[in-house]
Structure formats: structure tokens, C-alpha cells
């Protein structure tokens, strides 16, 4: 009888552990509905992982799911997905943070068959202003930001295109 009890206990524990693992996968933010690709990436990109983060939109911290990528083993590139019932409003708030710059940071582009906005910002590196790029757009229920502290706009465009959204 004790062997049957022992085997039953092992089976029950195995089932419970399997259930816990399944539940974690179920709530994992990396679902197929997220435009955070892990495979089929453009040449030079390596998927590093996904996590929850806070994104500053118009002075407010908002929860986002962030995919992290490495480009050519040097630059980090990020995809941030901010779920919201009114993503166009988030884009307007995001753009409002540039109201005091003395240049036009926005350029409308076409991406995967829809409109998107390329955002150019500057950071000072070794006393020199260097451009940084981001691409923002809205889906039905999310604002998406693809960005990198790189001065190569093509890197950001390539990963934004890979989202398929």
C-alpha cells in the first residue's frame, strides 16, 4: 500500500507542478497577440527577452511590455507595447513632450501598410549631438514604440517592420 501511496503522491505533485508551469506560460506577456517577435528576425538581430516596464508618456508612467533585442552584438533595440483603449491619445501625449524642441522631430512614414511616426531625438555623446530614432504607431488597442540609442535609423525601421503590425 505504501508503494501505491508513494507513486500516487509523485504523480499528483508532477501534475501540480505541470499546472503551475502552464499557468505561468498562460499569463506570460509574450503571447502571439503581442507584436514582439522572437523568431524570424531581420539579419543581425538577437532576441534577448521580454519583461514588464514603465514608460514615461507625457510625464505619466505607464505599464508596458518590453521586448529587448541586440543588434550585431553591439546596440540594444527595444519594442514597447502599451495596451490602452485609446492609443491615439497616448501618441498625442508622447508627441507633446517634444513641444519645446527647436526642430521638427516627427516624420510620417509608412510601415507594414499603415502610418507611423519616426521620432528623432538628440543625445550628447563626447560633446557631440547624436541623433537617436524611435518609431511609434497605434494598433486597435495598443501604442507601440520601437527605439534604440543608435544613430542608425535603419536598425529601428528593420525591427519595427519585423513586428508585422
C-alpha positions as CSV (number, residue, x, y, z in Angstrom):
1,X,0.0,0.0,0.0
2,X,2.8,2.4,0.8
3,X,4.3,2.0,-2.8
4,X,0.9,2.9,-4.3
5,X,0.6,5.9,-2.0
6,X,4.2,7.0,-2.9
7,X,3.5,6.6,-6.6
8,X,0.2,8.5,-6.3
9,X,1.9,11.3,-4.4
10,X,4.6,11.6,-7.1
11,X,2.0,11.7,-9.8
12,X,-0.1,14.3,-8.0
13,X,3.0,16.5,-7.4
14,X,4.0,16.1,-11.1
15,X,0.6,17.2,-12.2
16,X,0.5,20.2,-9.9
17,X,4.0,21.3,-11.0
18,X,2.9,21.0,-14.6
19,X,-0.2,23.0,-13.9
20,X,1.9,25.8,-12.3
21,X,4.2,25.9,-15.3
22,X,1.3,26.0,-17.7
23,X,-0.3,28.8,-15.7
24,X,2.9,30.9,-15.9
25,X,3.0,30.4,-19.7
26,X,-0.6,31.5,-19.8
27,X,0.0,34.8,-18.1
28,X,3.4,35.4,-19.8
29,X,3.2,38.7,-21.5
30,X,4.8,37.2,-24.6
31,X,1.7,36.0,-26.3
32,X,1.1,35.8,-30.0
33,X,-1.1,38.9,-29.7
34,X,1.9,41.0,-28.8
35,X,3.9,42.4,-31.7
36,X,7.2,41.3,-30.0
37,X,8.8,38.8,-32.4
38,X,11.1,36.2,-31.1
39,X,11.9,34.4,-34.3
40,X,12.2,35.3,-38.0
41,X,14.1,38.5,-37.0
42,X,16.0,40.6,-39.6
43,X,19.6,39.8,-40.1
44,X,21.8,40.9,-37.2
45,X,19.1,40.9,-34.5
46,X,19.1,38.6,-31.5
47,X,16.0,38.3,-29.2
48,X,17.2,38.8,-25.6
49,X,14.0,38.6,-23.6
50,X,10.8,40.2,-22.5
51,X,9.7,41.9,-19.3
52,X,7.3,44.4,-17.9
53,X,8.5,48.0,-17.6
54,X,7.3,51.6,-17.1
55,X,7.3,54.0,-19.9
56,X,7.0,57.8,-19.5
57,X,4.3,59.2,-21.7
58,X,3.7,62.9,-21.3
59,X,5.0,62.9,-17.7
60,X,3.0,59.8,-16.7
61,X,4.5,56.4,-16.0
62,X,2.5,53.7,-17.9
63,X,2.9,50.0,-17.8
64,X,4.3,48.4,-20.9
65,X,5.6,45.0,-22.1
66,X,9.1,45.4,-23.5
67,X,11.0,43.1,-25.9
68,X,14.7,43.5,-25.8
69,X,17.0,42.8,-28.8
70,X,20.7,43.1,-29.6
71,X,21.7,44.3,-33.0
72,X,25.1,43.0,-34.3
73,X,26.1,42.2,-30.7
74,X,26.5,45.9,-30.0
75,X,23.3,48.0,-29.9
76,X,20.2,47.3,-27.8
77,X,16.9,47.9,-29.5
78,X,13.5,47.8,-27.8
79,X,9.9,47.2,-28.6
80,X,7.5,48.6,-26.1
81,X,3.8,47.7,-26.2
82,X,1.4,49.8,-24.2
83,X,-2.1,48.4,-24.1
84,X,-4.7,51.1,-24.0
85,X,-8.3,51.7,-25.1
86,X,-7.2,55.0,-26.8
87,X,-3.7,54.5,-28.2
88,X,-4.0,57.6,-30.4
89,X,-4.4,59.7,-27.3
90,X,-1.2,58.2,-25.9
91,X,0.6,59.1,-29.1
92,X,-0.6,62.7,-28.8
93,X,0.7,62.8,-25.2
94,X,4.0,61.2,-26.3
95,X,4.4,63.9,-29.0
96,X,3.5,66.7,-26.6
97,X,6.8,66.0,-24.7
98,X,8.6,67.5,-27.8
99,X,6.7,70.8,-27.8
100,X,9.7,72.8,-26.7
101,X,12.3,71.5,-29.1
102,X,13.6,73.9,-31.7
103,X,13.4,71.4,-34.6
104,X,10.7,69.1,-36.1
105,X,11.3,65.7,-34.5
106,X,8.5,63.9,-36.4
107,X,8.3,62.4,-39.8
108,X,5.3,60.5,-41.0
109,X,6.3,57.2,-42.6
110,X,4.6,54.1,-43.9
111,X,5.2,50.8,-42.0
112,X,3.6,47.4,-42.8
113,X,0.8,49.1,-44.7
114,X,-0.2,51.7,-42.1
115,X,1.0,55.1,-41.0
116,X,3.6,55.5,-38.3
117,X,5.7,58.3,-36.9
118,X,9.5,58.4,-36.9
119,X,10.8,60.4,-34.0
120,X,14.3,61.9,-33.9
121,X,15.8,63.0,-30.7
122,X,19.4,64.0,-29.8
123,X,21.7,62.9,-27.1
124,X,25.1,64.4,-26.4
125,X,28.0,61.9,-26.6
126,X,31.5,63.1,-26.1
127,X,30.3,66.7,-26.6
128,X,28.7,65.9,-29.9
129,X,24.9,65.9,-30.6
130,X,24.0,62.4,-31.9
131,X,20.6,61.6,-33.3
132,X,18.5,58.7,-31.8
133,X,15.5,57.3,-33.5
134,X,12.2,55.8,-32.5
135,X,9.1,54.7,-34.4
136,X,5.7,55.0,-32.9
137,X,2.3,53.8,-34.0
138,X,-1.1,52.7,-32.8
139,X,-3.0,49.5,-33.2
140,X,-6.5,49.0,-32.2
141,X,-5.7,48.5,-28.5
142,X,-2.0,49.5,-28.1
143,X,0.6,52.0,-28.7
144,X,3.9,50.6,-30.0
145,X,7.3,52.2,-29.6
146,X,10.4,50.8,-31.3
147,X,13.6,52.6,-30.2
148,X,17.3,52.4,-29.8
149,X,20.1,54.7,-28.6
150,X,21.7,54.3,-32.1
151,X,22.1,56.9,-34.7
152,X,21.2,54.3,-37.4
153,X,17.6,54.8,-38.3
154,X,17.6,51.6,-40.5
155,X,18.1,49.5,-37.4
156,X,14.9,50.8,-35.8
157,X,12.9,50.6,-39.1
158,X,14.0,46.9,-39.6
159,X,12.8,45.8,-36.2
160,X,9.6,47.9,-36.4
161,X,8.9,46.2,-39.7
162,X,9.5,42.7,-38.1
163,X,6.6,43.3,-35.7
164,X,4.2,42.8,-38.6
165,X,1.8,45.2,-37.0
